[in-house]
Amino acid sequence: LHGKLLYAAVLEKMTQSRFANAKRKLDNPRRLTDWRLWKTVANDLNAGIKACFPVDARFEDDNIKSLSERPRKRTLQCLP
């Protein structure tokens, strides 16, 4: 939870500093779409995080295991 809040705070701070002149008020006509701002800054932030923590080949199996689906306790419902 704290990591997500920190990520959101850093993203907001970067967006405010990089796009300070962007008119983002609701009562003015839009000059740009908000998601483009967020996507641009998020891509830059993700690239910075990946540069600080490069992928280590030793942990490839652990990465795949952590991204895999967990075994279910009950079967999924299906049509009879």
N, C-alpha and C positions, 0 to 999 in steps of 0.2 A: 504494500500500500504506500509506504513512504517513497519507494522508488518511482512510482507513478506520479505522485504529487511533485516530487523533485523534477521529474522529466517535464511535467506540465508547466511548472514555474520557470524552468530554464527556457522552454519553448516560447512562453509568453514574453519573457524578457528579451529574447533574441528578436522576436517579431516586432516588439515595440521599438527596439533600437534600430533595426534595419529598415522598417517601413513606417517611420514616424510621420511622413507626409501623406500616407495613404488615407483617403477619406473613407472612414468606416462607420460613419454615423447613419442611423436609420432614416433620418429626415432628409438626407441629401441623396441625389442620384448616385448610384454605385459607379465607381470608376474601374473597379476590378472585383473579382469574385474572391470571397474570404478564403475558401479552401485552397486557392493557389498560394496565398501567403503562407498558410500553415504547412502545406505540402513542401514548399520550397525550404522553409526553415527546418522542418522535420528531416528532410533529406540531408541537409547540411549537418544537423546534430547527429543523426545516425552515422554518417560518414566519420565524424569526429570520434564517436564512441567506438566504432569498429577499428579505427586507427590506433586507439589506445589499448584495445584488447583484441589483438589478432587471434585468429582461429589456430588452435594447436592441434595438429594431426593426431596426437596421442589420445585426445578426448573425443575423437570422431564417433566411436561406438556409444559413448555416454550421451553425446548430443542427439544421436538418432533415437536412443532409448527414451530420453526425456521428451522428445517431440512426438513419440508414438502414442497411439491410443492406449488407455489403461484397460485391463480386463474388466468386463462388466459382471456385476453380481447377479443380474437377471438378464434374460434375453430380451431383445428389442421386440416390441409388438409388431405384428404383421397381420395382414388381412387373412381370414380363414379360406 
